[in-house]
């Protein structure tokens, strides 16, 4: 296919690095395409003060989706964990590249177990806050905003004793040497889609669908499909801390999930597995299991706190 494609991206350093990695994959598989990148400022980029968990992750994608619907761009590249489970009519997720390390990491002067009681740990995520306090009640989880470089500076200036970040962000920026510790998955299950990059496009654009099928990494697609099905079925629009991670081995997919109360006093964990072809069904089965275990009450409590 010979065509000019305009790719929408947020303008941050990390977003552009991520977008260029996807563009490089598209060019590798479709060398005849003329691809340009258009930088778009999102609400999340403009507002760097309000807590992300109060604003919702859609603040990082809405303007890109508006540009897609207005046909000002042909595709948008997102961090998948920022994309709501319900998309605007007329749009679809059309492909993912291979996922990088999905784990959370700590950047600090010492490891998590060596931090002094009362240490201030920066995070913009309610999920990470709950998991941190559940792991070590004597630490302080403190709100933090800003890009990766800003957050790292706040550690090395002494404003914070450490920050929690996605491993994939530091790996993509070539900052793996700053990682003090990869946090264990059995205590710090990641956000749905963490570590994966996704392309969003118009449902009606069949040319783009064909291009995206050439770069779509099937095991990653299966994992994130299961994770997002779980999140959607649990009521992913609420603020309750929800985490999930799918893992494909051969033709089997194992999905782990976590739902916690806003205080972190109640934490539910469960898993489900099956044929990777049935990824969405696995996610829905795990949601049903967890709702039966008490997740429904936890989520209802979180929704009540939103209204309050």
C-alpha positions in Angstrom: 0.0 0.0 0.0 1.4 3.4 -0.9 -0.1 6.1 1.3 0.7 9.0 3.6 -0.1 8.2 7.2 -0.2 10.8 10.0 0.5 9.4 13.4 -0.7 11.3 16.5 1.4 11.4 19.6 1.6 13.3 22.9 4.6 15.6 22.8 6.5 14.4 25.9 9.9 12.8 25.5 8.6 9.4 26.5 5.5 9.6 24.3 7.7 10.5 21.3 10.1 7.7 22.0 7.2 5.3 22.2 5.6 6.6 19.0 8.9 6.4 17.1 9.3 2.7 18.2 5.9 1.9 16.7 6.6 4.0 13.6 9.9 2.1 13.1 8.0 -1.2 13.3 5.4 0.0 10.7 8.1 1.1 8.4 10.0 -2.2 8.7 6.9 -4.1 7.7 5.5 -1.5 5.2 8.5 0.3 3.6 6.5 2.0 1.0 4.5 4.1 3.5 5.1 7.9 3.9 4.7 8.4 7.7 4.8 11.7 9.6 4.3 12.3 13.4 1.9 15.0 14.6 2.4 16.2 18.2 -0.9 16.8 20.1 -1.1 18.4 23.6 -3.6 16.6 25.9 -5.4 17.7 29.0 -3.0 15.6 31.1 -0.1 17.4 29.6 -1.6 20.8 30.3 -2.8 20.0 33.9 0.2 18.7 35.9 -1.2 19.5 39.3 -4.4 17.5 39.8 -4.0 13.8 40.9 -4.4 11.5 37.9 -6.6 9.1 39.8 -9.1 11.9 40.3 -9.0 13.1 36.7 -9.0 9.6 35.0 -6.4 8.4 32.5 -8.6 9.5 29.6 -7.0 12.9 30.0 -4.0 11.5 28.1 -6.0 10.2 25.1 -9.1 12.4 24.5 -7.5 15.0 22.3 -5.8 12.3 20.2 -9.2 10.6 19.8 -10.8 13.9 18.8 -8.1 14.3 16.1 -8.8 10.7 14.9 -12.5 11.4 14.6 -11.8 14.7 12.9 -9.5 12.9 10.4 -6.6 15.2 11.3 -4.5 12.1 12.1 -4.8 8.5 10.8 -3.6 6.6 13.9 -2.8 7.5 17.5 -0.1 5.8 19.6 -0.9 5.4 23.4 0.5 3.7 26.4 -2.2 1.1 26.7 -2.7 1.6 30.4 -4.0 5.1 29.7 -6.7 3.9 27.3 -10.2 3.6 28.8 -12.0 0.2 28.3 -14.8 1.9 26.4 -13.8 3.7 23.3 -15.7 6.5 21.5 -18.0 5.2 18.7 -16.1 4.9 15.4 -12.7 4.1 17.0 -11.0 0.8 17.7 -7.7 -0.6 19.0 -6.0 -2.0 15.9 -2.7 -3.4 17.1 -0.1 -3.7 19.8 3.7 -4.1 19.6 5.5 -6.6 21.8 5.1 -5.7 25.4 8.2 -4.6 27.5 8.7 -5.5 31.1 5.3 -4.9 32.8 6.6 -4.6 36.3 6.8 -1.6 38.6 10.2 -0.4 39.8 11.5 1.6 42.7 14.1 4.4 42.1 15.7 5.3 45.5 19.0 5.2 47.3 18.3 1.8 48.8 15.9 -1.1 48.2 12.3 -1.2 49.3 13.0 -3.3 52.4 15.9 -1.0 53.4 14.0 2.2 53.4 13.7 3.9 56.8 10.3 4.1 58.4 8.4 7.3 57.3 10.3 7.5 54.0 8.3 9.5 51.4 7.7 7.5 48.2 6.3 9.4 45.2 3.6 7.9 43.0 0.7 9.2 40.9 -1.2 5.9 41.1 -3.7 4.9 43.7 -3.0 1.2 42.8 0.7 1.6 43.6 -0.2 3.6 46.8 -2.4 0.8 48.1 0.1 -1.9 47.2 3.0 0.0 48.8 1.1 0.6 52.0 -0.1 -3.0 52.1 3.5 -4.1 51.7 5.0 -1.6 54.2 2.6 0.2 56.5 5.4 2.5 57.8 6.1 4.2 54.5 4.4 7.4 53.2 3.0 7.3 49.6 3.0 10.9 48.4 1.3 12.3 45.2 3.7 13.3 42.4 3.2 14.6 38.9 5.6 15.5 36.1 7.6 13.6 33.5 10.1 10.8 34.3 13.1 13.2 34.5 11.2 15.5 36.8 10.3 12.6 39.1 13.8 11.3 39.2 15.2 14.7 40.0 12.8 14.9 43.0 14.5 11.8 44.4 18.0 12.9 43.9 17.3 16.4 45.3 16.0 14.8 48.5 12.3 16.0 48.0 11.3 12.3 47.9 13.1 9.2 49.3 12.0 7.2 46.2 9.6 7.0 43.4 7.6 4.1 41.9 7.5 4.0 38.1 6.7 1.6 35.3 9.9 -0.4 34.3 8.9 0.0 30.6 9.1 3.8 30.8 12.7 3.7 32.1 13.7 1.0 29.7 12.4 3.0 26.7 14.2 6.1 27.8 17.5 4.2 28.3 17.4 4.9 32.0 17.5 1.3 33.3 20.7 2.1 35.3 18.5 4.3 37.5 16.4 1.4 38.6 17.1 0.4 42.2 14.7 -2.5 42.4 12.2 -4.4 40.2 9.2 -4.8 42.5 7.9 -8.4 42.9 4.7 -9.2 40.9 3.1 -11.1 43.7 2.9 -7.9 45.8 2.9 -5.3 43.0 0.7 -6.5 40.2 0.8 -3.9 37.4 -1.9 -1.8 35.9 -3.9 -3.3 33.0 -1.9 -2.9 29.8 1.2 -1.7 31.6 4.3 -2.0 29.4 2.3 -2.3 26.1 1.9 0.3 23.3 -1.3 0.3 21.3 -2.5 1.9 18.1 -5.9 3.4 18.0 -7.6 4.0 14.6 -10.9 4.6 12.9 -13.1 1.5 12.5 -13.9 2.4 8.9 -10.2 2.7 7.8 -9.5 -0.7 6.2 -6.1 0.3 4.9 -4.9 1.1 8.4 -6.4 -2.2 9.6 -4.2 -4.1 7.1 -1.1 -2.1 8.1 -1.7 -2.7 11.8 -2.2 -6.5 11.3 1.3 -6.6 10.0 2.8 -5.3 13.3 0.3 -6.7 15.8 2.1 -8.9 18.4 -0.4 -11.7 19.0 0.7 -12.9 22.5 0.7 -9.3 23.8 -2.7 -8.8 22.1 -4.1 -11.8 23.8 -2.8 -10.8 27.2 -4.1 -7.3 27.1 -7.4 -8.4 25.7 -7.9 -10.6 28.8 -6.8 -7.8 31.1 -9.1 -5.2 29.6 -12.0 -7.6 29.6 -11.5 -8.1 33.3 -11.2 -4.4 34.0 -14.3 -3.6 31.9 -16.4 -6.3 33.6 -15.3 -5.1 37.1 -16.4 -1.5 36.2 -13.1 -0.1 35.0 -14.4 3.5 35.1 -14.3 3.6 38.9 -11.4 4.6 41.0 -11.0 1.3 42.8 -7.4 0.0 42.6 -7.5 -2.8 40.0 -4.5 -4.6 38.6 -4.1 -7.5 36.2 -1.4 -9.3 34.2 -1.8 -11.9 31.5 1.0 -14.3 30.6 1.0 -16.5 27.5 2.9 -19.8 27.4 2.4 -21.8 24.3 -1.4 -21.8 23.7 -2.2 -21.2 27.4 -3.0 -17.8 28.9 -2.9 -17.3 32.7 -4.5 -14.1 34.0 -3.9 -12.8 37.5 -6.1 -10.0 39.0 -6.3 -7.8 42.0 -9.0 -5.6 43.4 -8.4 -3.5 46.6 -10.4 -1.1 48.7 -9.5 2.6 48.6 -7.9 2.2 52.1 -6.0 -0.9 51.1 -7.4 -2.8 54.0 -9.2 -5.3 51.7 -7.2 -6.9 48.9 -8.6 -9.6 46.7 -6.4 -11.7 44.4 -7.4 -14.5 42.0 -6.4 -16.1 38.7 -7.9 -17.8 35.8 -6.4 -19.7 32.8 -7.4 -21.2 29.5 -6.7 -21.3 25.8 -5.1 -18.0 24.7 -7.5 -17.9 21.7 -10.3 -17.3 24.3 -8.6 -14.3 25.9 -11.7 -12.2 26.4 -13.6 -15.1 27.9 -10.8 -15.7 30.4 -11.0 -12.1 31.5 -14.8 -12.3 32.0 -14.5 -15.5 33.9 -12.0 -14.0 36.3 -14.2 -11.0 36.8 -17.1 -13.2 37.6 -15.0 -15.1 40.1 -13.7 -12.0 41.8 -17.1 -10.3 42.0 -18.3 -13.5 43.8 -15.3 -13.2 46.2 -16.4 -9.7 47.3 -15.0 -7.4 44.6 -18.5 -6.0 43.9 -18.7 -4.6 47.4 -15.2 -3.0 47.2 -16.1 -1.4 43.8 -19.4 -0.2 45.1 -17.6 1.4 48.0 -15.1 3.1 45.6 -18.0 4.4 43.5 -19.7 5.8 46.6 -16.5 7.7 47.6 -16.4 9.2 44.1 -19.9 10.6 44.5 -19.1 11.8 48.0 
